[in-house]
Amino acid sequence: MSLTKRHPDVPGPGQESVWDYPRPPRVEPSGEHLVLRFNGAVIADTRDSVRVLETSHPPTYYLPRSAFADGVLTPVNGHSVCEYKGLASYLSIVVGDRLAEAVAWYYPHPLAGFESLAGRVAVYPGRLDECTVDGEVVRAQPGDFYGGWITDRVVGPFKGAPGTLGW
């Protein structure tokens, strides 16, 4: 059976459906405890993040650049454009002899309505060793384009899997 947006999962107590998230997306502050690990090191640890919530997508968390350990973020060539947030630039993460290339992105000059993303960095959670939200290990959004963080707090189905491109 193919996934369709007409059949969202029913959220249980304490859960959110990504089908209740808006389009255009909404940005909201989060006090959840986020910890990112790569190559045996904690590379970020914060309770100061914002979540971007968009229809059919698990939340994408943006952490303050200052939450990352010194020297782990390195700029790389390449950009992409979001019609809502603006021009994104990419970063790699380096810890010791290990590199995760173009695993993070940020908006140097976010568009109106997304100003709270300035000075913040998002990561593809599936490209790091581990990302946690309040101690729960994050599952990466399907596919190789989106950077959503799936936890038990959210239900789908989620855009990104085969057959979901047109959602």
C-alpha positions as CSV (number, residue, x, y, z in Angstrom):
1,M,0.0,0.0,0.0
2,S,1.4,3.4,-0.9
3,L,1.5,6.1,1.8
4,T,-1.0,8.9,1.3
5,K,-1.5,12.1,3.2
6,R,-5.2,11.4,3.4
7,H,-4.5,8.7,6.0
8,P,-2.5,10.3,8.8
9,D,-1.7,8.2,11.9
10,V,-3.8,9.0,14.9
11,P,-1.8,10.6,17.7
12,G,-1.9,9.1,21.2
13,P,-1.7,11.0,24.5
14,G,1.3,13.4,24.5
15,Q,1.8,13.0,20.7
16,E,1.5,15.4,17.7
17,S,0.6,14.5,14.2
18,V,2.8,16.1,11.5
19,W,-0.4,16.5,9.5
20,D,-1.5,19.2,12.0
21,Y,1.7,21.2,11.4
22,P,1.1,24.2,9.1
23,R,2.3,25.1,5.6
24,P,4.1,27.6,5.4
25,P,6.0,26.2,8.3
26,R,6.0,27.6,11.9
27,V,9.0,28.2,14.1
28,E,8.6,27.7,17.8
29,P,11.1,27.7,20.8
30,S,11.9,24.4,22.5
31,G,13.4,23.8,25.9
32,E,14.0,20.1,25.2
33,H,17.4,18.8,26.0
34,L,19.3,18.1,22.7
35,V,22.6,16.2,22.7
36,L,24.5,15.4,19.4
37,R,27.3,12.8,19.3
38,F,29.9,12.2,16.6
39,N,33.1,10.1,16.6
40,G,32.8,9.4,20.4
41,A,32.4,13.0,21.4
42,V,29.5,15.2,22.4
43,I,29.6,17.9,19.8
44,A,26.5,19.9,21.0
45,D,24.4,20.0,24.1
46,T,21.7,22.5,24.7
47,R,18.2,23.3,26.0
48,D,18.0,26.4,23.7
49,S,16.7,25.3,20.3
50,V,13.8,26.1,18.0
51,R,11.7,23.6,16.1
52,V,10.6,24.2,12.5
53,L,7.2,22.5,12.0
54,E,5.9,21.8,8.5
55,T,3.0,19.7,7.2
56,S,4.1,16.1,6.7
57,H,7.6,16.6,8.2
58,P,8.9,15.6,11.6
59,P,10.4,18.7,13.4
60,T,13.7,20.0,12.4
61,Y,15.7,21.4,15.3
62,Y,17.9,24.4,15.0
63,L,20.6,24.8,17.7
64,P,22.6,27.9,18.5
65,R,26.0,27.8,16.8
66,S,27.4,28.4,20.3
67,A,26.1,25.0,21.5
68,F,28.6,23.2,19.2
69,A,32.0,22.4,20.5
70,D,34.8,24.6,19.3
71,G,36.2,23.7,15.9
72,V,33.7,21.0,14.9
73,L,31.8,23.1,12.3
74,T,33.6,23.8,9.0
75,P,32.0,25.6,6.0
76,V,31.6,23.8,2.7
77,N,30.7,25.0,-0.8
78,G,27.1,24.7,-1.8
79,H,23.8,26.3,-1.1
80,S,20.1,25.5,-1.4
81,V,17.0,27.6,-1.3
82,C,13.8,27.2,0.8
83,E,10.9,29.3,-0.5
84,Y,10.1,30.2,3.1
85,K,13.4,30.4,5.0
86,G,15.7,31.7,2.3
87,L,19.2,30.7,1.1
88,A,20.9,28.0,3.2
89,S,24.6,27.4,3.5
90,Y,26.2,24.1,4.5
91,L,28.7,22.9,7.1
92,S,30.7,19.8,7.7
93,I,31.4,18.3,11.1
94,V,35.0,17.2,11.9
95,V,35.9,15.4,15.1
96,G,39.4,13.9,15.2
97,D,40.1,12.0,11.9
98,R,36.4,11.7,11.1
99,L,34.4,14.0,8.7
100,A,30.7,14.2,8.2
101,E,30.5,16.3,5.0
102,A,27.7,18.8,4.5
103,V,25.8,17.4,7.4
104,A,24.6,20.7,8.8
105,W,23.0,23.9,7.4
106,Y,22.1,27.4,8.4
107,Y,20.4,30.5,7.1
108,P,22.8,33.5,7.1
109,H,19.9,35.9,6.4
110,P,16.6,34.1,7.0
111,L,13.5,35.5,5.3
112,A,10.8,37.4,7.2
113,G,9.0,35.2,9.7
114,F,12.1,33.0,10.2
115,E,14.4,35.5,11.8
116,S,14.7,33.3,14.9
117,L,16.8,30.9,12.7
118,A,19.6,33.5,12.5
119,G,22.7,32.2,14.3
120,R,21.3,28.6,14.5
121,V,22.4,25.4,12.9
122,A,20.4,22.3,11.9
123,V,21.8,18.8,11.3
124,Y,20.8,15.7,9.5
125,P,20.4,13.4,12.5
126,G,21.0,10.2,10.5
127,R,24.4,11.4,9.5
128,L,25.7,11.7,13.0
129,D,26.4,8.8,15.5
130,E,23.5,9.8,17.7
131,C,21.1,12.7,18.4
132,T,18.8,12.7,21.4
133,V,15.8,14.7,22.5
134,D,15.2,14.6,26.3
135,G,17.3,11.3,26.3
136,E,15.3,9.6,23.5
137,V,17.4,8.6,20.5
138,V,16.2,10.3,17.3
139,R,15.3,8.4,14.2
140,A,16.1,10.2,11.0
141,Q,13.4,11.3,8.5
142,P,13.4,9.0,5.5
143,G,15.2,10.0,2.4
144,D,18.4,12.0,1.8
145,F,17.0,15.5,1.5
146,Y,15.0,16.4,4.7
147,G,16.4,16.8,8.2
148,G,13.5,15.9,10.4
149,W,13.9,14.4,13.8
150,I,11.5,11.5,14.6
151,T,10.8,10.8,18.2
152,D,7.9,9.0,19.9
153,R,6.3,12.5,20.3
154,V,5.4,12.7,16.6
155,V,3.4,10.5,14.3
156,G,3.2,10.4,10.5
157,P,3.4,9.2,7.9
158,F,6.4,11.3,7.1
159,K,7.4,12.9,3.8
160,G,10.7,11.6,2.5
161,A,10.0,7.9,1.9
162,P,9.6,6.5,-1.6
163,G,6.3,7.6,-3.1
164,T,5.9,10.7,-1.0
165,L,7.6,13.3,-3.3
166,G,4.3,14.8,-4.3
167,W,3.0,15.4,-0.8
